Amino acid sequence: MKVLRTRLATDWPAPKNDLVDKLLRKIGSNPDYQPVLQRVSEWLVEFDSSGLPGREIGLDSDGKPVLSGPDDRNYGFWLDTNMTLSDFIGEEVDPSYFDTLWVRCRGQNAT
C-alpha cells in the first residue's frame, strides 16, 4: 500500500445551496462531500497494490480531516475516477499516519 499527499482537486467553489446543488447531493455518489469540498486543501489517498485508490481523507488548511471515504453513504471522490497512482502528483506519506487519521475520522464521522 502507498499513500500520497496531493493538492489535486482542491479548488472547489463554495456550494450554492440552490435546487441543483441540493439535487446533486441527493443523487450523487458522495452526498456528504458536497458541502465541505471547498474546505479541502489537500488529500491523502491510499492506493492498493494495483495502483488504484482505495481510501481517501480530505484535510483542511490546518491539516484537520474534513471528509473521508469510502463509507456507507459516500463512494469516495478519487474512487469515482479512472485515475491510478501514476496519474497523481504528490509526496509519499507513511501509511501508519494515514491509518491514525482514518481511525480518528471513523470515530468523529469526518464526512
PyMOL commands that place a pseudoatom at each C-alpha (Angstrom):
pseudoatom trace, name=CA, resn=MET, resi=1, chain=A, elem=C, hetatm=0, pos=[0.000, 0.000, 0.000]
pseudoatom trace, name=CA, resn=LYS, resi=2, chain=A, elem=C, hetatm=0, pos=[1.149, 3.508, -0.839]
pseudoatom trace, name=CA, resn=VAL, resi=3, chain=A, elem=C, hetatm=0, pos=[-0.259, 6.773, 0.448]
pseudoatom trace, name=CA, resn=LEU, resi=4, chain=A, elem=C, hetatm=0, pos=[0.209, 10.081, -1.360]
pseudoatom trace, name=CA, resn=ARG, resi=5, chain=A, elem=C, hetatm=0, pos=[-0.427, 13.622, -0.200]
pseudoatom trace, name=CA, resn=THR, resi=6, chain=A, elem=C, hetatm=0, pos=[-1.684, 15.728, -3.088]
pseudoatom trace, name=CA, resn=ARG, resi=7, chain=A, elem=C, hetatm=0, pos=[-3.222, 19.115, -3.762]
pseudoatom trace, name=CA, resn=LEU, resi=8, chain=A, elem=C, hetatm=0, pos=[-5.069, 17.916, -6.861]
pseudoatom trace, name=CA, resn=ALA, resi=9, chain=A, elem=C, hetatm=0, pos=[-8.787, 18.816, -6.862]
pseudoatom trace, name=CA, resn=THR, resi=10, chain=A, elem=C, hetatm=0, pos=[-8.562, 21.365, -4.063]
pseudoatom trace, name=CA, resn=ASP, resi=11, chain=A, elem=C, hetatm=0, pos=[-10.103, 24.305, -5.897]
pseudoatom trace, name=CA, resn=TRP, resi=12, chain=A, elem=C, hetatm=0, pos=[-13.803, 23.639, -5.298]
pseudoatom trace, name=CA, resn=PRO, resi=13, chain=A, elem=C, hetatm=0, pos=[-16.139, 26.632, -5.081]
pseudoatom trace, name=CA, resn=ALA, resi=14, chain=A, elem=C, hetatm=0, pos=[-18.431, 27.044, -2.109]
pseudoatom trace, name=CA, resn=PRO, resi=15, chain=A, elem=C, hetatm=0, pos=[-21.737, 25.219, -2.565]
pseudoatom trace, name=CA, resn=LYS, resi=16, chain=A, elem=C, hetatm=0, pos=[-24.557, 27.391, -3.892]
pseudoatom trace, name=CA, resn=ASN, resi=17, chain=A, elem=C, hetatm=0, pos=[-27.192, 25.598, -1.851]
pseudoatom trace, name=CA, resn=ASP, resi=18, chain=A, elem=C, hetatm=0, pos=[-29.665, 26.056, -4.687]
pseudoatom trace, name=CA, resn=LEU, resi=19, chain=A, elem=C, hetatm=0, pos=[-32.036, 23.442, -6.052]
pseudoatom trace, name=CA, resn=VAL, resi=20, chain=A, elem=C, hetatm=0, pos=[-29.432, 21.949, -8.427]
pseudoatom trace, name=CA, resn=ASP, resi=21, chain=A, elem=C, hetatm=0, pos=[-26.857, 21.673, -5.641]
pseudoatom trace, name=CA, resn=LYS, resi=22, chain=A, elem=C, hetatm=0, pos=[-29.366, 20.019, -3.321]
pseudoatom trace, name=CA, resn=LEU, resi=23, chain=A, elem=C, hetatm=0, pos=[-30.363, 17.574, -6.051]
pseudoatom trace, name=CA, resn=LEU, resi=24, chain=A, elem=C, hetatm=0, pos=[-26.741, 16.653, -6.740]
pseudoatom trace, name=CA, resn=ARG, resi=25, chain=A, elem=C, hetatm=0, pos=[-26.253, 15.911, -3.046]
pseudoatom trace, name=CA, resn=LYS, resi=26, chain=A, elem=C, hetatm=0, pos=[-29.281, 13.611, -3.080]
pseudoatom trace, name=CA, resn=ILE, resi=27, chain=A, elem=C, hetatm=0, pos=[-28.367, 11.632, -6.198]
pseudoatom trace, name=CA, resn=GLY, resi=28, chain=A, elem=C, hetatm=0, pos=[-24.568, 11.924, -6.185]
pseudoatom trace, name=CA, resn=SER, resi=29, chain=A, elem=C, hetatm=0, pos=[-22.192, 9.188, -5.135]
pseudoatom trace, name=CA, resn=ASN, resi=30, chain=A, elem=C, hetatm=0, pos=[-20.755, 11.389, -2.351]
pseudoatom trace, name=CA, resn=PRO, resi=31, chain=A, elem=C, hetatm=0, pos=[-23.664, 13.274, -0.774]
pseudoatom trace, name=CA, resn=ASP, resi=32, chain=A, elem=C, hetatm=0, pos=[-21.757, 14.292, 2.347]
pseudoatom trace, name=CA, resn=TYR, resi=33, chain=A, elem=C, hetatm=0, pos=[-18.756, 15.607, 0.425]
pseudoatom trace, name=CA, resn=GLN, resi=34, chain=A, elem=C, hetatm=0, pos=[-20.517, 18.401, -1.468]
pseudoatom trace, name=CA, resn=PRO, resi=35, chain=A, elem=C, hetatm=0, pos=[-20.936, 20.820, 1.478]
pseudoatom trace, name=CA, resn=VAL, resi=36, chain=A, elem=C, hetatm=0, pos=[-17.277, 20.520, 2.566]
pseudoatom trace, name=CA, resn=LEU, resi=37, chain=A, elem=C, hetatm=0, pos=[-15.247, 20.007, -0.629]
pseudoatom trace, name=CA, resn=GLN, resi=38, chain=A, elem=C, hetatm=0, pos=[-14.296, 23.691, -0.740]
pseudoatom trace, name=CA, resn=ARG, resi=39, chain=A, elem=C, hetatm=0, pos=[-12.544, 23.232, 2.644]
pseudoatom trace, name=CA, resn=VAL, resi=40, chain=A, elem=C, hetatm=0, pos=[-10.207, 20.516, 1.329]
pseudoatom trace, name=CA, resn=SER, resi=41, chain=A, elem=C, hetatm=0, pos=[-6.668, 21.914, 0.979]
pseudoatom trace, name=CA, resn=GLU, resi=42, chain=A, elem=C, hetatm=0, pos=[-5.006, 18.573, 0.398]
pseudoatom trace, name=CA, resn=TRP, resi=43, chain=A, elem=C, hetatm=0, pos=[-5.843, 14.898, 0.058]
pseudoatom trace, name=CA, resn=LEU, resi=44, chain=A, elem=C, hetatm=0, pos=[-4.286, 11.787, 1.494]
pseudoatom trace, name=CA, resn=VAL, resi=45, chain=A, elem=C, hetatm=0, pos=[-5.017, 8.958, -0.909]
pseudoatom trace, name=CA, resn=GLU, resi=46, chain=A, elem=C, hetatm=0, pos=[-4.239, 5.318, -0.217]
pseudoatom trace, name=CA, resn=PHE, resi=47, chain=A, elem=C, hetatm=0, pos=[-3.527, 3.073, -3.223]
pseudoatom trace, name=CA, resn=ASP, resi=48, chain=A, elem=C, hetatm=0, pos=[-3.747, -0.698, -3.422]
pseudoatom trace, name=CA, resn=SER, resi=49, chain=A, elem=C, hetatm=0, pos=[-1.066, -2.935, -4.951]
pseudoatom trace, name=CA, resn=SER, resi=50, chain=A, elem=C, hetatm=0, pos=[-2.621, -2.385, -8.408]
pseudoatom trace, name=CA, resn=GLY, resi=51, chain=A, elem=C, hetatm=0, pos=[-2.268, 1.394, -8.069]
pseudoatom trace, name=CA, resn=LEU, resi=52, chain=A, elem=C, hetatm=0, pos=[-5.997, 2.051, -7.616]
pseudoatom trace, name=CA, resn=PRO, resi=53, chain=A, elem=C, hetatm=0, pos=[-7.293, 4.497, -4.990]
pseudoatom trace, name=CA, resn=GLY, resi=54, chain=A, elem=C, hetatm=0, pos=[-8.822, 2.676, -2.025]
pseudoatom trace, name=CA, resn=ARG, resi=55, chain=A, elem=C, hetatm=0, pos=[-9.380, 5.162, 0.782]
pseudoatom trace, name=CA, resn=GLU, resi=56, chain=A, elem=C, hetatm=0, pos=[-9.096, 8.942, 0.994]
pseudoatom trace, name=CA, resn=ILE, resi=57, chain=A, elem=C, hetatm=0, pos=[-9.018, 11.700, 3.561]
pseudoatom trace, name=CA, resn=GLY, resi=58, chain=A, elem=C, hetatm=0, pos=[-9.558, 15.375, 2.743]
pseudoatom trace, name=CA, resn=LEU, resi=59, chain=A, elem=C, hetatm=0, pos=[-7.652, 17.759, 5.025]
pseudoatom trace, name=CA, resn=ASP, resi=60, chain=A, elem=C, hetatm=0, pos=[-8.311, 21.440, 5.629]
pseudoatom trace, name=CA, resn=SER, resi=61, chain=A, elem=C, hetatm=0, pos=[-5.626, 24.159, 5.686]
pseudoatom trace, name=CA, resn=ASP, resi=62, chain=A, elem=C, hetatm=0, pos=[-4.828, 23.288, 9.321]
pseudoatom trace, name=CA, resn=GLY, resi=63, chain=A, elem=C, hetatm=0, pos=[-4.301, 19.623, 8.450]
pseudoatom trace, name=CA, resn=LYS, resi=64, chain=A, elem=C, hetatm=0, pos=[-7.538, 18.524, 10.091]
pseudoatom trace, name=CA, resn=PRO, resi=65, chain=A, elem=C, hetatm=0, pos=[-9.733, 15.923, 8.381]
pseudoatom trace, name=CA, resn=VAL, resi=66, chain=A, elem=C, hetatm=0, pos=[-12.967, 17.305, 6.897]
pseudoatom trace, name=CA, resn=LEU, resi=67, chain=A, elem=C, hetatm=0, pos=[-14.034, 14.223, 4.951]
pseudoatom trace, name=CA, resn=SER, resi=68, chain=A, elem=C, hetatm=0, pos=[-13.067, 10.609, 4.467]
pseudoatom trace, name=CA, resn=GLY, resi=69, chain=A, elem=C, hetatm=0, pos=[-14.264, 7.779, 2.335]
pseudoatom trace, name=CA, resn=PRO, resi=70, chain=A, elem=C, hetatm=0, pos=[-15.471, 5.430, 1.269]
pseudoatom trace, name=CA, resn=ASP, resi=71, chain=A, elem=C, hetatm=0, pos=[-18.154, 4.780, 3.845]
pseudoatom trace, name=CA, resn=ASP, resi=72, chain=A, elem=C, hetatm=0, pos=[-21.789, 3.703, 3.939]
pseudoatom trace, name=CA, resn=ARG, resi=73, chain=A, elem=C, hetatm=0, pos=[-23.027, 6.908, 2.253]
pseudoatom trace, name=CA, resn=ASN, resi=74, chain=A, elem=C, hetatm=0, pos=[-20.062, 8.088, 0.192]
pseudoatom trace, name=CA, resn=TYR, resi=75, chain=A, elem=C, hetatm=0, pos=[-18.324, 6.131, -2.537]
pseudoatom trace, name=CA, resn=GLY, resi=76, chain=A, elem=C, hetatm=0, pos=[-15.227, 8.335, -2.470]
pseudoatom trace, name=CA, resn=PHE, resi=77, chain=A, elem=C, hetatm=0, pos=[-14.069, 11.168, -4.713]
pseudoatom trace, name=CA, resn=TRP, resi=78, chain=A, elem=C, hetatm=0, pos=[-10.908, 9.514, -6.067]
pseudoatom trace, name=CA, resn=LEU, resi=79, chain=A, elem=C, hetatm=0, pos=[-12.527, 6.085, -6.196]
pseudoatom trace, name=CA, resn=ASP, resi=80, chain=A, elem=C, hetatm=0, pos=[-15.101, 7.579, -8.554]
pseudoatom trace, name=CA, resn=THR, resi=81, chain=A, elem=C, hetatm=0, pos=[-12.421, 8.383, -11.161]
pseudoatom trace, name=CA, resn=ASN, resi=82, chain=A, elem=C, hetatm=0, pos=[-10.400, 6.230, -13.524]
pseudoatom trace, name=CA, resn=MET, resi=83, chain=A, elem=C, hetatm=0, pos=[-7.132, 7.621, -12.152]
pseudoatom trace, name=CA, resn=THR, resi=84, chain=A, elem=C, hetatm=0, pos=[-4.332, 5.412, -10.881]
pseudoatom trace, name=CA, resn=LEU, resi=85, chain=A, elem=C, hetatm=0, pos=[-1.233, 6.088, -8.806]
pseudoatom trace, name=CA, resn=SER, resi=86, chain=A, elem=C, hetatm=0, pos=[0.754, 7.085, -11.919]
pseudoatom trace, name=CA, resn=ASP, resi=87, chain=A, elem=C, hetatm=0, pos=[-1.731, 9.914, -12.608]
pseudoatom trace, name=CA, resn=PHE, resi=88, chain=A, elem=C, hetatm=0, pos=[-1.099, 11.603, -9.236]
pseudoatom trace, name=CA, resn=ILE, resi=89, chain=A, elem=C, hetatm=0, pos=[1.378, 14.289, -8.300]
pseudoatom trace, name=CA, resn=GLY, resi=90, chain=A, elem=C, hetatm=0, pos=[2.310, 14.370, -4.642]
pseudoatom trace, name=CA, resn=GLU, resi=91, chain=A, elem=C, hetatm=0, pos=[4.592, 13.176, -1.920]
pseudoatom trace, name=CA, resn=GLU, resi=92, chain=A, elem=C, hetatm=0, pos=[4.536, 9.761, -0.317]
pseudoatom trace, name=CA, resn=VAL, resi=93, chain=A, elem=C, hetatm=0, pos=[3.231, 9.622, 3.259]
pseudoatom trace, name=CA, resn=ASP, resi=94, chain=A, elem=C, hetatm=0, pos=[3.799, 6.974, 5.916]
pseudoatom trace, name=CA, resn=PRO, resi=95, chain=A, elem=C, hetatm=0, pos=[0.810, 4.590, 5.790]
pseudoatom trace, name=CA, resn=SER, resi=96, chain=A, elem=C, hetatm=0, pos=[0.674, 4.498, 9.610]
pseudoatom trace, name=CA, resn=TYR, resi=97, chain=A, elem=C, hetatm=0, pos=[-0.025, 8.264, 9.630]
pseudoatom trace, name=CA, resn=PHE, resi=98, chain=A, elem=C, hetatm=0, pos=[-2.906, 7.680, 7.220]
pseudoatom trace, name=CA, resn=ASP, resi=99, chain=A, elem=C, hetatm=0, pos=[-4.237, 4.834, 9.386]
pseudoatom trace, name=CA, resn=THR, resi=100, chain=A, elem=C, hetatm=0, pos=[-4.115, 7.013, 12.509]
pseudoatom trace, name=CA, resn=LEU, resi=101, chain=A, elem=C, hetatm=0, pos=[-6.123, 9.755, 10.784]
pseudoatom trace, name=CA, resn=TRP, resi=102, chain=A, elem=C, hetatm=0, pos=[-8.510, 7.173, 9.318]
pseudoatom trace, name=CA, resn=VAL, resi=103, chain=A, elem=C, hetatm=0, pos=[-9.337, 5.796, 12.781]
pseudoatom trace, name=CA, resn=ARG, resi=104, chain=A, elem=C, hetatm=0, pos=[-9.900, 9.352, 14.044]
pseudoatom trace, name=CA, resn=CYS, resi=105, chain=A, elem=C, hetatm=0, pos=[-12.209, 10.099, 11.087]
pseudoatom trace, name=CA, resn=ARG, resi=106, chain=A, elem=C, hetatm=0, pos=[-14.239, 6.985, 11.663]
pseudoatom trace, name=CA, resn=GLY, resi=107, chain=A, elem=C, hetatm=0, pos=[-14.691, 7.934, 15.326]
pseudoatom trace, name=CA, resn=GLN, resi=108, chain=A, elem=C, hetatm=0, pos=[-15.691, 11.517, 14.538]
pseudoatom trace, name=CA, resn=ASN, resi=109, chain=A, elem=C, hetatm=0, pos=[-17.602, 10.860, 11.318]
pseudoatom trace, name=CA, resn=ALA, resi=110, chain=A, elem=C, hetatm=0, pos=[-15.473, 13.355, 9.391]
pseudoatom trace, name=CA, resn=THR, resi=111, chain=A, elem=C, hetatm=0, pos=[-17.731, 13.206, 6.380]
for i in range(1, 111): cmd.bond("trace and resi %d" % i, "trace and resi %d" % (i + 1))
show_as sticks, trace
zoom trace
